[in-house]
């Protein structure tokens, strides 16, 4: 197990490279502004307006903007990760390009054919392959006429002279020819414009086109494979994005959510049953969905409610067994890691205010929705009693951790000192931190350690070494427990205090 952890940690270090060295825009704090355009009269003006609407539906502005004053000028970084042997492994930082009509740094010299190849096929004007950070996997659903309209729009917005940033990715991923093999497996079998289903209504087909095409909902709400491709057999069953849960939005899960409630999610940031949408989805609403017609929002909702979870929850048993099954299917995405501020499973501090209130009130919040918690946890298969069983199961996990011991207490744990931390440092940590091996910051490098403290905080640094259960690893974390599996948490904390004591002079970490 130790060898596997070391290998995964080394892969993470190699793949993440310097990904944490530059700040990435927080999607919760930024709302893009679309540029003002003087539409020419006639067919060209109408084409630009149609293209603008499609660009808004596609949320291009979110990835291709870093500030409201220079929309579509690029430079925003995204850091995707892939699942590998139970770990989330970062694969570097991809920076969005300038897509304004600037002829030197943007797409001002692109022809309509160049634009078609990029949107429909993921191919650059020079013939190189784009990474699927550009959602051509979904944008391929556009018709030729729709792509022409989008081209007219991008050629009509103000040009911005801003150089593109190179991607910060591992050297072997810079061979874009590898994307041809990826496309053969995961893209070409599904590419091409949207083909309406003649057995469905016009409204349903419009919703299917928007969800499967421009809105690219599956990019966040569908789990991905270790190859970075969407797991199509689990479409819309949920994932984790930027520390927030992208919930299961299949019709199976949305069974008890009305079309009107879904429209209100998109227009007013209202979580079904109460509460406010947060995180990346709030950005999607404010940069994209709020600009769509009510008829299109309704079409999206109608289509989503017809999608099916390929692995629906089968509720059986009773008590804790039933609660655990529901938790594993519908609650774990948020509560296992504390994503989006959800109280973490088993964490006494997180659950203390909930335990202090009457249990009937907790039931009501879980059933009807409260703050960021959607009604019934979006469990379309559950009734009120099922939700109560799940609440009981989760509350019991906290109660077990707080229960009084049934035997006499042993001696108090050792109070480790800086001398203890120094001994462990010299025994375990020095192999990396003395000379910066494996990208580790050197002991005494005040700038590097201040940067870590600013970005993660003291307790974030500790978690990045100890890796407690449920902790979501970051790219710049230490190898779990510094490879010292027989070290206690107290020893590891003492070693961290010693390193900071030697590196950040103005703070006395002995007091922590």
C-alpha positions as CSV (number, residue, x, y, z in Angstrom):
1,X,0.0,0.0,0.0
2,X,2.9,2.4,0.8
3,X,4.4,1.7,-2.6
4,X,1.1,2.5,-4.3
5,X,0.7,5.7,-2.3
6,X,4.3,6.8,-3.2
7,X,3.7,6.1,-6.9
8,X,0.5,8.0,-6.9
9,X,2.1,10.9,-5.0
10,X,5.0,11.0,-7.5
11,X,2.6,11.0,-10.4
12,X,0.7,13.8,-8.8
13,X,3.8,15.9,-8.3
14,X,4.9,15.3,-11.9
15,X,1.5,16.1,-13.4
16,X,0.8,19.1,-11.3
17,X,4.3,20.6,-11.9
18,X,3.9,24.3,-11.1
19,X,0.1,24.3,-11.3
20,X,-0.2,25.8,-7.8
21,X,2.2,28.6,-8.4
22,X,-0.4,31.0,-10.1
23,X,-3.7,32.0,-8.7
24,X,-6.8,30.7,-10.5
25,X,-9.9,32.9,-10.6
26,X,-12.5,32.0,-8.0
27,X,-15.7,31.4,-9.9
28,X,-17.9,32.4,-7.0
29,X,-16.5,36.0,-6.9
30,X,-16.5,36.8,-10.6
31,X,-19.4,37.7,-13.0
32,X,-18.5,38.3,-16.6
33,X,-19.9,41.1,-18.6
34,X,-20.8,40.7,-22.3
35,X,-19.4,43.4,-24.6
36,X,-21.7,46.0,-26.1
37,X,-22.2,45.6,-29.8
38,X,-23.6,47.8,-32.5
39,X,-25.6,45.3,-34.6
40,X,-25.5,46.1,-38.3
41,X,-28.8,46.1,-40.1
42,X,-30.0,43.2,-42.3
43,X,-29.0,39.6,-42.3
44,X,-25.5,40.1,-40.8
45,X,-26.9,41.8,-37.8
46,X,-29.5,39.0,-37.3
47,X,-26.7,36.4,-37.6
48,X,-24.6,38.2,-34.9
49,X,-27.6,38.3,-32.6
50,X,-28.2,34.5,-33.1
51,X,-24.5,33.8,-32.6
52,X,-24.5,35.9,-29.4
53,X,-27.4,33.9,-28.0
54,X,-25.6,30.6,-28.8
55,X,-22.3,31.9,-27.2
56,X,-24.3,32.8,-24.1
57,X,-25.9,29.4,-24.0
58,X,-22.4,27.9,-24.3
59,X,-20.9,29.9,-21.4
60,X,-17.8,30.6,-23.4
61,X,-17.2,33.8,-21.4
62,X,-16.6,31.9,-18.1
63,X,-13.5,30.1,-19.3
64,X,-12.2,32.7,-21.7
65,X,-12.3,35.7,-19.4
66,X,-10.3,36.7,-16.3
67,X,-11.9,40.1,-15.7
68,X,-15.1,41.9,-16.7
69,X,-13.3,44.6,-18.7
70,X,-11.7,42.2,-21.2
71,X,-14.3,39.6,-22.1
72,X,-13.1,36.6,-24.2
73,X,-9.4,37.7,-24.0
74,X,-8.4,34.4,-22.4
75,X,-5.9,33.7,-19.6
76,X,-8.2,31.9,-17.2
77,X,-6.7,28.6,-15.9
78,X,-8.6,25.4,-15.2
79,X,-7.0,22.5,-13.3
80,X,-8.8,19.2,-14.1
81,X,-8.0,16.0,-12.3
82,X,-8.6,12.4,-13.1
83,X,-9.6,9.4,-10.9
84,X,-6.7,6.9,-10.5
85,X,-6.7,4.0,-8.0
86,X,-9.1,5.9,-5.6
87,X,-7.1,9.1,-5.8
88,X,-7.8,12.4,-7.6
89,X,-4.7,13.1,-9.7
90,X,-4.2,16.7,-11.1
91,X,-3.1,16.9,-14.7
92,X,-1.7,20.5,-14.7
93,X,-3.2,23.8,-15.6
94,X,-4.8,24.6,-19.0
95,X,-5.1,28.3,-19.9
96,X,-7.9,29.5,-22.1
97,X,-6.8,31.3,-25.3
98,X,-7.8,34.8,-26.5
99,X,-10.8,34.4,-28.7
100,X,-11.4,38.1,-29.5
101,X,-10.9,39.1,-33.2
102,X,-7.4,40.5,-32.5
103,X,-5.3,39.6,-35.5
104,X,-2.1,39.2,-33.6
105,X,-3.1,37.4,-30.4
106,X,-6.7,36.3,-31.0
107,X,-8.7,34.7,-33.8
108,X,-8.9,37.7,-36.1
109,X,-7.2,35.8,-38.9
110,X,-9.4,32.7,-38.6
111,X,-11.6,31.8,-41.5
112,X,-15.1,30.3,-41.1
113,X,-13.6,26.9,-41.9
114,X,-10.9,27.4,-39.2
115,X,-13.7,28.1,-36.7
116,X,-15.8,25.2,-37.9
117,X,-12.8,22.8,-37.4
118,X,-12.2,24.1,-33.9
119,X,-15.8,23.9,-32.7
120,X,-17.0,20.8,-34.5
121,X,-13.8,18.7,-34.6
122,X,-11.4,20.1,-32.0
123,X,-8.7,20.9,-34.5
124,X,-6.6,24.2,-34.6
125,X,-6.0,26.2,-37.8
126,X,-2.4,24.8,-37.9
127,X,-3.9,21.2,-37.8
128,X,-2.9,20.5,-34.2
129,X,-5.3,18.8,-31.9
130,X,-7.1,20.7,-29.1
131,X,-7.4,19.2,-25.6
132,X,-11.0,18.5,-24.5
133,X,-10.7,21.4,-22.0
134,X,-12.4,23.0,-25.1
135,X,-15.8,21.3,-24.9
136,X,-15.8,20.2,-28.6
137,X,-17.1,16.9,-27.4
138,X,-20.4,18.7,-26.8
139,X,-20.0,21.6,-29.3
140,X,-19.9,19.2,-32.1
141,X,-23.7,19.1,-31.8
142,X,-24.0,22.5,-33.4
143,X,-25.3,22.8,-37.0
144,X,-23.2,24.4,-39.7
145,X,-25.5,27.4,-39.7
146,X,-25.2,27.8,-35.9
147,X,-21.4,27.7,-36.0
148,X,-21.4,30.3,-38.8
149,X,-23.5,32.6,-36.6
150,X,-21.2,32.2,-33.7
151,X,-18.2,33.0,-36.0
152,X,-20.0,36.3,-37.0
153,X,-20.5,37.2,-33.3
154,X,-16.9,36.6,-32.3
155,X,-15.7,38.7,-35.3
156,X,-18.0,41.5,-34.1
157,X,-16.9,41.9,-30.5
158,X,-14.1,44.3,-29.5
159,X,-10.6,43.0,-30.2
160,X,-8.2,42.7,-27.2
161,X,-4.4,42.5,-27.6
162,X,-3.4,39.9,-25.0
163,X,-0.8,37.1,-25.5
164,X,-1.9,33.6,-24.7
165,X,-0.4,31.7,-21.9
166,X,1.2,28.2,-22.6
167,X,-0.4,25.3,-20.7
168,X,1.4,24.2,-17.6
169,X,1.2,20.5,-18.2
170,X,3.6,17.5,-18.2
171,X,6.0,17.3,-21.2
172,X,4.4,14.1,-22.6
173,X,1.0,15.7,-22.7
174,X,2.4,18.5,-24.9
175,X,2.5,16.0,-27.8
176,X,-0.9,16.9,-29.2
177,X,-0.8,14.0,-31.6
178,X,-1.8,11.8,-28.7
179,X,-5.2,13.4,-28.8
180,X,-5.9,11.6,-32.1
181,X,-5.9,8.3,-30.3
182,X,-8.1,9.8,-27.6
183,X,-10.5,11.1,-30.2
184,X,-10.7,7.7,-31.9
185,X,-11.8,6.1,-28.7
186,X,-13.9,8.8,-27.0
187,X,-15.0,11.4,-29.6
188,X,-15.3,10.3,-33.2
189,X,-17.9,7.6,-32.4
190,X,-20.2,10.4,-31.1
191,X,-19.3,13.5,-33.1
192,X,-21.5,15.3,-35.5
193,X,-24.6,17.7,-35.3
194,X,-27.5,16.9,-33.1
195,X,-30.0,14.6,-34.7
196,X,-33.6,15.1,-33.5
197,X,-35.5,12.1,-32.2
198,X,-38.7,12.0,-34.3
199,X,-40.5,10.1,-31.6
200,X,-40.1,13.1,-29.2
201,X,-41.7,16.5,-29.0
202,X,-40.1,19.7,-30.4
203,X,-39.6,21.0,-26.9
204,X,-37.9,17.8,-25.7
205,X,-35.5,17.9,-28.7
206,X,-34.7,21.5,-28.1
207,X,-33.8,20.7,-24.5
208,X,-31.8,17.6,-25.5
209,X,-29.8,19.8,-28.0
210,X,-29.1,22.5,-25.4
211,X,-28.1,20.0,-22.6
212,X,-26.0,17.7,-24.8
213,X,-24.6,20.5,-26.9
214,X,-24.0,24.2,-26.1
215,X,-24.7,24.0,-22.3
216,X,-22.4,20.9,-22.0
217,X,-24.0,20.0,-18.7
218,X,-22.3,16.6,-18.7
219,X,-18.8,18.3,-18.5
220,X,-19.5,18.8,-14.8
221,X,-22.4,16.5,-13.9
222,X,-21.0,13.3,-15.5
223,X,-18.2,11.4,-13.8
224,X,-15.0,11.0,-15.9
225,X,-12.7,8.0,-16.5
226,X,-9.0,7.9,-15.8
227,X,-8.5,8.9,-19.4
228,X,-10.5,12.2,-18.9
229,X,-13.4,11.0,-21.0
230,X,-17.0,11.2,-19.7
231,X,-18.5,8.0,-18.4
232,X,-21.5,7.9,-20.8
233,X,-23.1,5.0,-19.0
234,X,-23.3,7.3,-15.9
235,X,-24.4,10.5,-17.6
236,X,-25.6,13.2,-15.3
237,X,-25.2,11.1,-12.1
238,X,-22.9,13.7,-10.5
239,X,-19.3,14.6,-9.8
240,X,-17.2,17.0,-7.8
241,X,-16.1,20.4,-9.3
242,X,-13.8,22.8,-7.6
243,X,-14.7,21.4,-4.2
244,X,-18.5,21.6,-4.9
245,X,-20.8,18.8,-5.6
246,X,-22.3,18.8,-9.1
247,X,-25.3,16.7,-8.1
248,X,-27.1,13.9,-9.8
249,X,-29.5,15.6,-12.2
250,X,-31.0,12.6,-13.9
251,X,-34.8,12.4,-14.1
252,X,-34.5,9.5,-11.6
253,X,-33.1,12.0,-9.1
254,X,-35.3,14.9,-10.1
255,X,-38.5,12.8,-9.9
256,X,-39.9,15.0,-7.1
257,X,-38.6,18.3,-8.5
258,X,-41.0,20.1,-10.8
259,X,-40.1,21.8,-14.1
260,X,-40.9,25.2,-12.5
261,X,-38.5,24.5,-9.6
262,X,-35.8,23.6,-12.1
263,X,-36.3,26.8,-14.0
264,X,-36.1,28.7,-10.7
265,X,-32.7,27.1,-10.1
266,X,-31.4,28.5,-13.4
267,X,-33.0,32.0,-13.1
268,X,-32.9,32.8,-9.4
269,X,-30.3,30.5,-7.9
270,X,-33.0,28.7,-5.8
271,X,-32.1,25.2,-4.6
272,X,-35.3,23.0,-4.8
273,X,-36.9,23.1,-1.4
274,X,-34.9,26.2,-0.2
275,X,-31.4,27.6,-0.1
276,X,-29.2,29.2,-2.7
277,X,-27.1,27.8,-5.5
278,X,-23.4,28.2,-4.8
279,X,-20.0,27.6,-6.4
280,X,-19.5,27.0,-10.2
281,X,-23.2,26.4,-10.9
282,X,-23.9,29.9,-9.7
283,X,-21.4,31.2,-12.2
284,X,-23.1,29.2,-14.9
285,X,-26.4,30.7,-14.0
286,X,-25.1,34.3,-14.0
287,X,-22.9,34.0,-17.1
288,X,-25.1,31.9,-19.2
289,X,-28.5,30.4,-18.2
290,X,-30.0,33.7,-17.0
291,X,-29.7,35.0,-20.6
292,X,-31.7,32.2,-22.1
293,X,-35.4,32.4,-23.0
294,X,-37.9,30.9,-20.5
295,X,-38.9,28.5,-23.3
296,X,-35.4,27.2,-23.5
297,X,-35.0,26.8,-19.7
298,X,-38.2,24.9,-19.7
299,X,-37.0,22.7,-22.6
300,X,-33.8,22.0,-20.6
301,X,-35.8,21.0,-17.6
302,X,-38.2,18.8,-19.5
303,X,-35.3,16.9,-21.1
304,X,-33.4,16.5,-17.9
305,X,-36.5,15.0,-16.2
306,X,-36.6,12.3,-18.8
307,X,-33.0,11.1,-18.3
308,X,-32.4,8.0,-16.4
309,X,-29.8,6.9,-13.8
310,X,-28.3,3.7,-15.0
311,X,-27.7,2.5,-11.5
312,X,-30.8,3.7,-9.5
313,X,-31.0,3.2,-5.8
314,X,-33.0,0.1,-4.8
315,X,-34.2,0.8,-1.3
316,X,-34.5,-2.3,0.8
317,X,-34.0,-3.2,4.5
318,X,-34.6,-0.9,7.3
319,X,-32.8,1.2,9.9
320,X,-29.1,1.8,9.5
321,X,-28.8,-0.6,6.6
322,X,-31.3,1.5,4.6
323,X,-29.8,4.8,5.8
324,X,-26.3,3.7,4.7
325,X,-27.5,2.6,1.3
326,X,-29.2,6.0,0.7
327,X,-26.2,7.9,2.1
328,X,-23.8,6.0,-0.2
329,X,-25.9,6.8,-3.3
330,X,-27.1,10.4,-2.7
331,X,-25.3,12.0,0.2
332,X,-21.7,10.9,0.0
333,X,-20.7,13.4,-2.7
334,X,-21.2,16.3,-0.4
335,X,-21.0,14.9,3.1
336,X,-17.9,12.6,2.8
337,X,-15.6,15.5,2.0
338,X,-17.7,18.5,3.3
339,X,-18.1,19.8,-0.3
340,X,-19.9,23.1,-0.6
341,X,-20.0,23.5,3.2
342,X,-22.0,20.3,3.9
343,X,-21.3,19.0,7.5
344,X,-18.7,16.3,7.1
345,X,-19.8,12.7,7.9
346,X,-18.7,11.8,11.4
347,X,-17.2,15.2,12.2
348,X,-18.4,16.2,15.7
349,X,-17.6,19.9,15.2
350,X,-19.6,20.2,11.9
351,X,-22.6,18.4,13.4
352,X,-22.6,20.1,16.8
353,X,-25.1,22.8,15.9
354,X,-27.3,20.2,14.2
355,X,-27.2,17.9,17.2
356,X,-28.2,20.9,19.4
357,X,-31.5,21.3,17.6
358,X,-34.5,19.0,17.9
359,X,-34.2,16.0,15.7
360,X,-37.6,16.7,14.1
361,X,-36.2,20.0,12.9
362,X,-33.2,18.2,11.3
363,X,-35.7,15.8,9.6
364,X,-37.7,18.8,8.2
365,X,-34.5,20.4,6.8
366,X,-33.5,17.2,5.1
367,X,-36.9,16.5,3.7
368,X,-37.9,20.0,2.6
369,X,-34.5,21.5,1.9
370,X,-32.4,24.0,3.8
371,X,-29.6,26.4,2.9
372,X,-27.5,24.5,0.3
373,X,-29.3,21.2,1.0
374,X,-31.8,20.3,-1.7
375,X,-35.1,18.8,-0.6
376,X,-34.8,15.0,0.0
377,X,-31.1,15.3,-1.0
378,X,-32.5,15.0,-4.6
379,X,-33.3,11.4,-3.8
380,X,-36.2,10.8,-6.2
381,X,-36.7,7.2,-4.9
382,X,-37.0,8.2,-1.2
383,X,-40.0,9.0,0.9
384,X,-40.0,10.9,4.2
385,X,-39.3,7.8,6.3
386,X,-36.3,6.9,4.1
387,X,-34.8,10.4,4.6
388,X,-35.3,10.1,8.4
389,X,-33.5,6.8,8.4
390,X,-30.6,8.4,6.5
391,X,-30.5,11.3,9.0
392,X,-30.4,8.9,11.9
393,X,-27.6,6.9,10.2
394,X,-25.5,10.1,9.8
395,X,-26.3,11.4,13.3
396,X,-25.3,8.0,14.8
397,X,-21.9,8.3,13.2
398,X,-21.3,11.4,15.1
399,X,-22.7,10.0,18.4
400,X,-20.4,7.0,18.2
401,X,-17.4,9.3,18.0
402,X,-18.6,11.3,21.0
403,X,-19.7,8.3,23.1
404,X,-18.0,7.9,26.4
405,X,-15.4,5.1,26.6
406,X,-16.4,1.9,28.4
407,X,-13.0,1.4,30.1
408,X,-10.7,3.5,32.2
409,X,-8.7,6.2,30.4
410,X,-5.1,5.5,29.7
411,X,-2.2,8.0,30.2
412,X,-2.6,11.3,28.4
413,X,-0.9,11.5,25.0
414,X,2.6,12.8,24.9
415,X,3.0,16.5,24.5
416,X,5.5,16.7,21.6
417,X,8.1,19.5,21.5
418,X,10.1,21.2,18.8
419,X,13.0,18.8,19.7
420,X,10.7,15.9,18.9
421,X,9.8,17.6,15.7
422,X,13.5,18.2,14.9
423,X,14.3,14.5,15.4
424,X,11.5,13.3,13.1
425,X,12.5,16.0,10.5
426,X,16.1,14.7,10.5
427,X,14.9,11.1,10.3
428,X,12.1,11.4,7.7
429,X,11.6,14.9,6.2
430,X,15.1,16.0,5.6
431,X,15.5,13.7,2.6
432,X,13.2,16.0,0.6
433,X,13.2,19.4,2.4
434,X,16.9,19.8,2.8
435,X,17.6,20.0,-0.9
436,X,14.1,20.5,-2.4
437,X,13.7,17.0,-3.8
438,X,10.3,16.0,-5.4
439,X,9.5,19.7,-5.6
440,X,9.3,20.1,-1.8
441,X,10.1,23.6,-0.5
442,X,13.4,23.8,1.3
443,X,13.5,24.3,5.0
444,X,14.3,28.0,5.7
445,X,12.9,29.2,2.4
446,X,10.6,31.8,3.9
447,X,9.0,32.9,0.6
448,X,8.0,29.4,-0.3
449,X,6.5,28.6,3.1
450,X,4.7,31.9,3.4
451,X,3.1,31.2,0.1
452,X,2.0,27.8,1.4
453,X,0.6,29.4,4.6
454,X,-1.3,32.0,2.6
455,X,-2.9,29.6,0.2
456,X,-3.6,26.7,2.7
457,X,-3.4,28.1,6.2
458,X,-1.6,26.4,9.1
459,X,-4.2,23.6,9.5
460,X,-4.4,23.1,5.8
461,X,-0.6,22.4,5.9
462,X,-1.1,19.9,8.7
463,X,-3.9,18.1,6.8
464,X,-1.6,18.0,3.7
465,X,0.9,16.0,5.8
466,X,-1.4,13.9,8.0
467,X,-4.0,13.3,5.3
468,X,-6.9,12.5,7.7
469,X,-9.7,10.3,6.5
470,X,-11.9,12.1,4.0
471,X,-9.3,14.8,3.2
472,X,-9.2,15.8,-0.4
473,X,-5.5,16.0,-1.5
474,X,-4.1,19.2,-3.1
475,X,-1.4,19.2,-5.8
476,X,1.3,20.6,-3.4
477,X,0.6,18.2,-0.5
478,X,3.3,16.2,1.1
479,X,3.5,12.5,0.4
480,X,0.8,11.1,2.8
481,X,2.3,11.0,6.3
482,X,5.7,11.7,4.8
483,X,5.9,7.9,4.1
484,X,6.2,7.4,7.9
485,X,3.2,5.1,8.6
486,X,4.4,4.3,12.1
487,X,4.5,8.0,13.1
488,X,1.7,9.3,15.2
489,X,-0.3,12.4,14.2
490,X,1.4,14.3,17.1
491,X,4.9,13.5,15.8
492,X,4.0,14.7,12.3
493,X,2.4,17.9,13.7
494,X,5.6,18.5,15.7
495,X,7.7,18.1,12.6
496,X,5.5,20.6,10.7
497,X,5.9,23.1,13.6
498,X,9.6,22.6,13.5
499,X,9.9,23.3,9.8
500,X,7.7,26.4,10.1
501,X,9.7,27.5,13.2
502,X,12.9,27.4,11.1
503,X,11.3,28.9,8.0
504,X,8.8,31.6,9.0
505,X,10.5,33.8,11.5
506,X,7.7,36.2,12.7
507,X,5.3,33.5,13.7
508,X,5.7,31.3,16.8
509,X,4.1,28.0,15.7
510,X,5.1,26.4,19.0
511,X,1.9,27.9,20.4
512,X,-0.3,26.1,18.0
